Amino acid sequence: MIVQRRVVPAVLVAVGILVVVGCSSGGGGEGLPTPSWAGSASGGSSASVGESAAPAKGSVKVVRTVATGLKSPWGLAPLPGGAGLLVSDRDDGTIVKVDEKTGKITELGVVSGVSAAGEGGLLGIALSPDFASDHMIYAYFTSASDNRIVRLLWDESKPAGEQLGAPDTIFKGIPKGFIHNGGRIAFGPDGMLYAGTGESGQRGLAQDKKSLGGKVLRLTPEGEPAPGNPFPDSPVYSYGHRNVQGLAWDDKQRLFASEFGQDTWDELNAIKPGADYGWPEAEGKSADAKYVNPIAQWHTDDASPSGIAYVDGVIWMAGLKGRRLWRIPLDGTTAAAAPQAFLTGEYGRLRTVVAAGGDKVWLVTSNTDGRGRPKSGDDRILELQVR
């Protein structure tokens, strides 16, 4: 179900992304140029002229621990100008601000309406494209009846714990379950809001284009189906997903998404509009040409992927069950080399990774989510230097 609101007029670029089968592992859109790689969903080259592959091997250095003592952290949204990091608490339904320099944690407030159970609760967060003027925080959460996306006014002048306004629901009706609630949201380079959803354990929803489960959705900031979407009057951007957990764009505006498999293969996919990614008919690579194959895949014990970030030609992917950070070097929308693992077992379950500018990323652990082995203050934010 879509909450009907006024449509914000804008001239938007319809993002078209081309996928070539890769290797397996061992503010608004006005004025945006049409990407040179854009084309139909049926095929074509995945790389722009003059594009070069990322180096096959890289490195990770833990620069520092930014903050400790977080509880069930899920989403992270860096504030402009190094003003802090906003972090969502899945189980308590709170949003906190972390001081990047001191690690001090300040609670903004509770997001009302969150009903946490299993993998559901307060999940992804994102800042409005006009955050400097409207001070809006967007959040994806599980309610008593569904998964939904809301926006909240943040008033920093109020006392800690009372700074969040009432949630304004812009989109609802995403199927909920004890498992597979998706939850990652992010504003793309076209100014539109993208959301990764899960099929809530009901496999058939992923192939049903009328369902919001098992999809990548593309919305206006007001919650309407975005102009240029592949299906008329629909928020569905791609389908056939099991549980989308990570979203990131490269420097040519191409979208990538991480996805939980079932028992065999987890996936990293390059997303093109209107495409079918196969679930439940296909898990990992398939010989059936009607499904888009992942650009990389992992056994589920090695990954169970969540957040992803793009830095200098490389996708960095956080692994939950795999308890490691994966580096996937890109050549356009193919993997330039086999994925490389870092930090294996050193920090436990890894939930979210976000570009921090230059060669740095923020990494959020997830050991207090009911599936980790927590110690006191075990969940933390790390600053990493990556290459």
Disulfide bonds with the S-S distance in Angstrom:
none
